[in-house]
Amino acid sequence: DTAGGGERYMMSIAEFLSQNHEVEVFLDFHLSNIGKETIKEKIESLHGLDLSKVKFMNAPVGAGSSFFERLIFLRKYNYLFYLTDGSIFFSTAKNNILHIQSPLKNTNNDMWGNFKLSSWKLIIYNSNFTKEETENSWRIKGKVIYPPASVSQITPSKKEKIILSVGRFSGISQDERTIYASKNHILLIDAFKKLAGKNSLDFSLHIAGAAKEGDKRYLDELQKKAKNLKVFLHPNLPFNELIELYGKSLIYWHAAGYGEKDPTKMEHFGITTVEAMAGGCVPIVINLGGQKEIVENKKSGFLWNNPDEMVEYTLKVINDNTMTEKLSKEAIKRSKMFRKERFCQDIKKLL
């Protein structure tokens, strides 16, 4: 129901395999209450996927489900893909593949945990960063399959004076003050304020991302922070409109993980960075996590270590058209490494 990067990864597998196979997506009790069609429509709209051949169904998984009912239920499946948040169950499907989307330590170390883990034979990771931070504690062989970016759907258009950032709108607030926000939107707004105030630039900052009903308070907080600035928030922007924004934006910002030492709070890959690059945006992104695997510093974009560097690199791009054109071309070229077709081929090889 959050429709973030993990959901997109898994539903892209479902979309691809449904071309030639029967594919079913399991819904637990909570998701069943939200409704199959509601969830499917949201994912298709936000991520530009075609799930018409994929069956969403109620299943004995998740909190409160029956262990014995699940054992019988899963036996008929040839392959089971499971995006884990660290939790594990014993699976009777013929081939069981875990997907780990962010650095997770294995806490299933007792006898019962080892028994459950014994049914899983492979882990697929979304980046080398995630794999390196995770694999030592899981004791299962693993491989990296980069997430699918819809680069073939995204093309550059006439560039406008737009800085873009894309990332889920979610924050944890206490006493009206945000104490943690995974995508660091406030940092971006502060940096934009500094950029605009110092240089009187006629640029705007657009921030897009998925949002749930519970994120309204956080969105209101961002809106207050952006008062009197040319900052525009786009919660739950349909993918076809996001594609347009990628095409006409000049610069792409990403700040997830700044100030963090915990790898789980860094960007584990950064699919929106790839998509922005496909649109010809010059990426100016944090030098942490999976971003370092995407952007080649000073060749296809810039990697920054603090907000002042982000502002400095942004000014360079704005003021040097020749350099900007060169970086944009390299960004487009680099983005093709992570195209959706390559992801599908990797999944096919896996099976």
NORDA-V633228 format. One line per field, one symbol per residue. ss: DSSP state (h for helix, s for strand, l for the rest). Layout:
# NORDA-V633228
ss = ???
This chain:
# NORDA-V633228
ss = llllhhhhhhhhhhhhhlllllssssslhhhhhhlhhhhhhhhhhhhllllllsssssllllllllhhhhhhhhllllssssslllllllllllssssssllllllllllhhhhhhhllllssssllhhhhhhhhhhllllsssllllslhhhllllllllsssssllllssssllssssslllhhhhhhhhhhhhhhhllllsssssslllhhhhhhhhhhhhhlllllssssslllhhhhhhhhhhllssssllllllllhhhlllllhhhhhhhhlllsssssllllhhhhllslllssssllhhhhhhhhhhhhhlhhhhhhhhhhhhhhhhhhshhhhhhhhhhhl
